[in-house]
Amino acid sequence: MKKLLLIIISLALCVTVSAQQTATFTVEGIVVDETGAALVGVTLFLKDKPGVGTATDPEGKFSIKASKNNILVLSYLGYEKVEVVLTEGKKDLNIQLKPDLQQIEEVVVVGMGTQRKVSSVAAITSVNVSELQVPTTSVANLLGGRVAGVISTMSSGEPGRNIAEFWVRGIGTFGYNAGALVLIDGLEGDINTIDPSDIESFSILKDASATAVYGVRGANGVVIITTKRGVSGKLKITIRANSSISHLKRMPDYLDAYGYAGLANEAREVRGEPLLYNPVEMEIIRQGLDPDMYPNVNWRDEILNQNSFSQNYYAAASGGGESARYFLSMTGSNQTAAYKQDKSSIYSSNVGYNTYGYR
């Protein structure tokens, strides 16, 4: 009887210890990036516990049931993997993920989707989108000096024509299609119609192995641009305004009418010809007594502006839920020219350049 009682007590102790070891508790927290902004869709799971996992909601928050000393693993594309040992005291966590730049570089855009960079033998250059977030007239003006193998030239500073032309590894063919093929979200488009802030990824396919899928249109390289999409979460509004001023620094010195008349007489005298202006006319010009017959106009000041201005505006809104998301952006730019215009004249024309766009 005593032996039977000892066996029952031992079994009860084992059940109690087992129940204590398997006791679970709820762990809650939030996951943020290096700037403190909440990350949506971060994968969380318990190490060596198949099937136990979750993901962060639109506010970056999560909730998961765990046992003591379980290891919580956090994984997110572009960020370093984090492991956290859970205890009953850690029920409200604030976890910050650090960017993994090496991991981001491993994925490149190719002709038919994406591919790991280590397995790609083609000449492909992925441009860091953060390098394009600078005030500029066009995205094409930013490629020169930032992308290896891209030749960029600008032939004019006139508003509307101050947009660079670029070639990938030189000019392969001549004619209408001498430039690179630009694909925006899979459709052929104009790189100058998109704002840098709307770009999600930017890749350039250079050699034949990378552009073979595009046929003859890809003979001079292919530029693949993916624009931003709506992200599930709260409404996010982005507004940007830039302004710049251009100054004409090197300008010819103005020669007034009296100085011009003196040089004209000197030239005629050297050639043995009669003077163009007699002493009386020279005095009239010097005194400015007859501005209609002998005008003294500084045409440089009348025609040219010493300063010209440029403004760029951008506004975007994004958000939505799991089933529907939205993204809206509006852009505008205004450039004034170095040439003055008489607004009272019926022949007055706007020599500046204004552009507007929306997505």
Disulfide bonds with the S-S distance in Angstrom:
none
